[in-house]
Amino acid sequence: EVVLLESGGGLVRPGGSHRLSCAASGFTFTNYAMNWVRQAPGKGLEWVSGISASGGGTYYAHSVQGRFTISRDTSKNTIYLHLTGLSPEDTAMYFCAKGDQPTVTTFEFWGPGTQVTVSS
Amino acid sequence: DIQLTQSPSSLSASVGDTVTITCQASQDITNYLNWYQQKPGKAPKLLIYDAYNLQTGVPIRFSGSASGPLFTFTISGLQPEDIATYYCQQYEKLPLTFGPGTKVEIK
């Protein structure tokens, strides 16, 4: 059974930095791309970032390019999202999502999410 | 970026009705389109991938089709547990994008 569990959410001050984690299990981690998708309160879904199965390709939405960094640790079956330069517009539920192939395309399974609130 | 337009933004239907949602892309996306269901307070769930294909374990009342740039998602026989918001998503080009969602309610 595929299980994704995000952690690291919380209250962050504007301009601050934070790191989210997503621990994965139930599948061969090195075979699949992984992603972060967020949802602001009462709004729709927004893809934030993806990383290829090999880790060699990292991709970002325009809204976070240059501020967020995605990475993966194959020894821990975990992906991370390092957030910097946070603004209230980054307040959202952040979901980790497993791809269905080595490249960034589809969100096959999702974690329950972790809430990030940016406020002073 | 590829924009996805969903219609309607919300609908209300009776149990047993057939419900149809459309998604139109701003440019050609071949059939690189998926459909997700999100129930209130929950993470989204993949229902249909590559426009037509039913994800494993998803009830057969859910289906997808395509005609040129217009994609259609259908629930054949709406059930109370289908109350949710439905999103389309394209992966023809990065950045990956979602439609704005269609909220489905029971009449």
HADDOCK unambig.tbl for C-alpha pairs under 7 A between the chains (distance, minus, plus):
assign (segid A and resid 44 and name CA) (segid B and resid 100 and name CA) 5.80 0.50 0.50
assign (segid A and resid 44 and name CA) (segid B and resid 101 and name CA) 6.60 0.50 0.50
assign (segid A and resid 45 and name CA) (segid B and resid 98 and name CA) 6.47 0.50 0.50
assign (segid A and resid 46 and name CA) (segid B and resid 97 and name CA) 6.92 0.50 0.50
assign (segid A and resid 46 and name CA) (segid B and resid 98 and name CA) 6.74 0.50 0.50
assign (segid A and resid 47 and name CA) (segid B and resid 96 and name CA) 6.21 0.50 0.50
assign (segid A and resid 47 and name CA) (segid B and resid 97 and name CA) 6.52 0.50 0.50
assign (segid A and resid 61 and name CA) (segid B and resid 95 and name CA) 5.75 0.50 0.50
assign (segid A and resid 105 and name CA) (segid B and resid 91 and name CA) 5.16 0.50 0.50
assign (segid A and resid 107 and name CA) (segid B and resid 46 and name CA) 6.93 0.50 0.50
assign (segid A and resid 108 and name CA) (segid B and resid 46 and name CA) 5.83 0.50 0.50
assign (segid A and resid 109 and name CA) (segid B and resid 45 and name CA) 6.86 0.50 0.50
assign (segid A and resid 110 and name CA) (segid B and resid 43 and name CA) 6.35 0.50 0.50
assign (segid A and resid 110 and name CA) (segid B and resid 44 and name CA) 6.78 0.50 0.50
assign (segid A and resid 111 and name CA) (segid B and resid 43 and name CA) 6.73 0.50 0.50
assign (segid A and resid 112 and name CA) (segid B and resid 42 and name CA) 6.70 0.50 0.50
assign (segid A and resid 112 and name CA) (segid B and resid 43 and name CA) 5.41 0.50 0.50
